[in-house]
Amino acid sequence: MKKVVFFLLILFQFTNAQELALVRKDEKFGYISKNGEFAIQPRYKIAKNFSEGLAAAEESGKWGFIDTKGEWIIPATFDYVKYFKNGVCVVSKNKKWVYINTKGEILTAPSSDKVYDFEDGVALIRQGDKIGLINNIMEVILKPQYDVIKSFQNGYARVRNNDLWGIIDNTGKVIVEIKYEEIGDFYKNTAWAKSGKSFGLVSNGIFIVVDGADKIWDFNVQDVTYARKNDKIGFINLEGKWIIEPKFEKAKAFMKNLAPAASGGKWGFVNLKGDFVVEPKYKDADIFSEDGLAPVKDSKWGFINESGELVIPTQYEISSIGFSMFSNEDKGFINGLARVKSDKGWGFIKLDGQVLGNQWYENAEPFQK
């Protein structure tokens, strides 16, 4: 019963949190809401993004956590802190790394040579040369037995023993047998893998060779991914069949049935038949977002719609600023806003190209709960 109450409390806290963005103005950090106004005025010398309704901030040389109103929920008593995930955060106190809960209470964790962040409800523990898993109520759910466990993605992680790879889920159950020289992330019961000298897909435990492939990239959001054959890039489906023969110099993932692809040193977008529907004329391009816009680059970055029309001029920088915990925000729109940089600083633009709040900042991080 305690487990159920704990999970419901975390879920309630996270789902009811307001999305805020960390920005720096006049050398102080504060947080803005999606109307472009300050929800928390800039007053922190150092602060971090929100995660699960709490944000880390520094006060008098120590770290604690505030809520979306800027009120201290966990007093600033720690030497350093990371981010809350699954109701648990890694913090440093008295030169020792430990776990705390959302009340700031130190949790008693199983023995581990290193304290790892939580993700997908689990964290690694290391004992000697082997790695296992614990859950967020500090129970060992997988005794240390692997040489390597990679980051969990949607409940699955790649693992390695004796130089061979497989996949486990976040209960520790083996999903793909540990017997491949290389393996990719798990998607719809499928992962790319290398068996002997052959690249292919593992699906339902069966290895399917992809004809001629010498590299395969992870599936993303569609049931198609890109692969390389004879130094050219094409696309395969979940059955391991080439649906677009290798003919591109470079390519990226499909989204909205369109994928960035390069030919003649320029980037455009192809459809599922492999035909260019946006002619290759850009120096770079990235995948479409759910909002229906894709980043494209001339000297700087702008955005096109699904018809290939340039709807936001190429006048921004949009690469990651390098200290965010989040990996999916480097380029493009997320929930109607894109983080960009102009000669005036960092800010956010809307789908119509208007600058949020008509404000620019010394620094800006993506909106997070």
Secondary structure, 3 states (H helix, E strand, C coil): CHHHHHHHHHHHHHHCCCCEEEEEECCEEEEECCCCCEEEEEEECCEEEEECCEEEEEECCEEEEECCCCCEEEEEEECEECCCECCEEEEEECCEEEEECCCCCEECCCCCCCCCCCECCEEEEEECCEEEEEECCCCEEEEEEECEECCCECCEEEEEECCEEEEEECCCCEEEEEEECEECCCECCEEEEEECCEEEEEECCEEEECCCCCEECCCCCCCEEEEEECCEEEEEECCCCEEEEEEECEECCCECCEEEEEECCEEEEECCCCCEEEEEEECEECCCCCCCCEEEECCCEEEECCCCCEEEEEEEECCCCCCCCCCCCCCCEECCEEEEEECCEEEEEECCCCEHHHCCECEEEEEEC
